[in-house]
Amino acid sequence: MKPSRALATLFVAMTVALASLQLDAQSSSRKQTERKSQESSSSRKAHEKILKAYGVYENQALQDYVSEIGQRVARQSSLADQEWKFVVLDDDSINAFTTGCCYVYLHRGLLIHLNSEAELASVLGHEVAHVTAKHPQKRMTRGVLASLAAAAAAIYTGSGAVADLANLGATAWMRGYGRENELEADRIGLQYSVRAGYRPEAMGEVFDMFRRGERFEIDRARAEGREPRVYHGMFSSHPAPDARAVQAAKAAANLEAGPEGGWVDNRERYMKAIDGLTYGSSRAQGIVRGNRLYHAELGITVAFPKAWTVENQRDALIAYTPSKDTLMQITLRDYPPTMGPREFLFSQLRGATLSGGEPIQINGMEGYTARTTSGSPLDNGAGPVRWVVLYRGKSAYLFAGASRSSRGAVPEADGLFLSVAETLRALKPSEYPLAEPYRLRIRTSTADTRLEDYADDMPVEKYPREELMLINGLYPNRKLQPGTLYKVVE
């Protein structure tokens, strides 16, 4: 039977429309594929820079463990078929971030403050959700790389890094994506971790951990008469999931009554995984004990005046007086083998006005010292800076020192800066044990265990008891129950 002309016309129109829809779908699919490819390419490039800046934490068993949990959560996401990478970075700050499909990074400092595998899964689910919700694409990876470049800069004279250095407080490298996106990542990430079988209340416990840290910082800042340095990362700026959100996540995962065998928490397995985790600086970064740095891999030590605070940052050693009116920074650079110390220092200070330059020799190391008439981070770049470079092996140790006051374009503490440079020397055999890092150790409490008894072993100048309470999730006044796994530092 032949179709009518009207039906034939309609059939042709439908065929054309269908073909058009197929072409649109193919075009949209190609565009999505291209965008995903571009995002992956940007993330791969960022990955190389991130690893260079932070370094990978050298513990393969821990890396494998974190990756296992991350893969378990990511398999519940809308990008389950992608190749995900979960990396623990050698950094002691409390942070986690992603640059997009499909790279997720955790600082080892965050692992110290978590207390179960379920908490770890909720953090990883949150970061996976940022990727699936395309939050990094909206923010663009190049912004991340710009932040990284700024963080890695030294106090070059007249550069924007001078202003960065003036803020001596530690800040999170990755900020959040804004309240709306963070809440979305909470909701989606909670669904992922619940589908993976993890106890949903654990996400709220991670929020509580950040809030305890903020409360401690606020109390500490009040006691010290300063503004608090509050973390502004993934969990601090918005409320923890309430009972309704937890119930919704269970329903979305079709696991309202819990998975067969019960919800996964795995506190004991998690504690075993982080037993021995580096606390504070790692061996690769060098260990600060009192006012002296010991660095086994470089085979050197350097000392500062006893009253100074010494901060061992990932790309620089920074030390300053209690009043923060005098400051020093040491960075490590490679130098061309054909370039002497004088030429190298001039190349680092290109464009600056120099004075008082002269060659020096310290503990068998050739060097050069000079002053720049400006560049101090203590007075918006207007004051002078003392510079010293010392050659040791294939590395150049670059010292920079500034004081809030100066006379005749000479920093007030100019002589002190030179004396600090003179303390740089090779490690003695007996000093190598001092270059080994502090470690987290896991123990089981008894009825007689008092956490306060371990406070003196904490490698912090102030509030060791409070720091110990924080890493155990007990701050400000919770008690350690008998038979509980707990953390100490040795």
C-alpha positions, 0 to 999 in steps of 0.5 A: 500500500502506497503512503499518501502524499501528505504522509510521504511529505511528513516522513521526509520531514521527519527523516530530515529532522532526525538527521539534523538531530543526529548531526547536532548530537554528534556535533555536541558530542564532539564538542564535549569530547574536545572540551574533555580532552582540553581539560585533561591536557591542562590537568596533565600539564598542571600535574607536572608543575604540581609534583615539581612544586610539592613533591610526591610523598615517598610512601608507596603503600600509603599512595596505593591505599589512598588511590584504592579508596579514591578509585572506589569512590570515583567508580560511583561517579558519572565519570567512572570510565575515566582514568583517575589519579589520586596523589598524596603530596609531600606538604604538611598543610591541611588541604585537598584540591583538584585541577580537573579530569581526573587528578585529585591531590591530598596534602599529607597534613590533611591525612594527619587530621582525619580519623577513619577511612570513611572520612577520607572517602568523603574528602575524595568524594567531594573532590571527585564531585568538583570534577564531575560538576565541572567546577575546575573548568569554570574556574580554569586551570590557568588560574591554578597555575598562576597561583602556583607560580606566585607561590614559588617566587622568591623576593625578587626586587621590585616584583609582586612576590615582595608583597606576597612574602610580607604575609608570613602566615601560611595560607591554603594554596587552593581556595574553594570554588565559591559557596554554591559550588562547594555545597554542590560538591558536598551533596554530590560527593556525599552520594558518591561515598555513600554509594561506595558503602561508606558511613555517610555521617563521616562527612559531617565529622570532617566538617567538625575537624575543620571547625575545631581547627578554626576554633583553636586558631581563633582562640590562639589569635585572640591570646596573641593579639592578632587576626586569626588565619582561618582556613578557607578551603573546601569545608569551612565556609558552609554547614555540614550536611544535616540529617535530611541531607544524609538521608537524601544521600542514602536514598539516592544510593538506594541504601537507606537501610545501609549496605549488606554487612553495614556501613564502612568506617574502617578506622583501624585500617586507616590508622594503620595506613597512616602509622609512621606518616611524616609530621611537619617537614619531611626529610626531603624538605629538611628538619627545623629543630629549635633555630637550626635547619638540618638537611640530610639530602643536601648535607647541610645545616644553617642556624638563625638567632635563638629568638627567631621563628623559623618556617620551613616552607616548600620552596624557601626557608623563612626566619623572622624576629618575634616583632617581625621587624627583621626577616630572612629568606633562603632559597636554593637555585641551580646555576650555570657551571660557567657562571661565577657567584658574582655573575649569578647574583647579578643575573638574579637581581637584574634591573635592581640598583646594587651597592657594596658588592664584594666576593666572600668565602665561607666554610670553603664555599665561594660566594658574593654579597651585595645590597639592593637599594630597594625590595624589602617586603617590610615596607612595600619594597622601599627599603634595602635588602642584603643578598648573599649567594654561596656555591656548594656542589651544583647548587647556589644558596641565595640569602636575602635579608631585610629590616624594617628600619635602615640607615644610608640604604643599609638594613639595620640588621645587615651584620646579622644577615652576614653572620647567619650566612656564615653558619651554613656548613656541612652536616657532621656525621653525628648530626644526620639523625637530627635530619630525620623527620618526626613521625606519627605513631598509632597506639591503643589507649588504656584506662591510665592513658593521658594524652597530655603526657605526650605533649612535650614530644610535639615539635611545636613551640606553642600549644603542644597539648592543643595540637595533640588534641586537634590531631586526635579529634578531641579539641577542646575538652573531649576525653580519650576513651580506653581501648581507643586508637590514638595518635602521638608524635615521635 
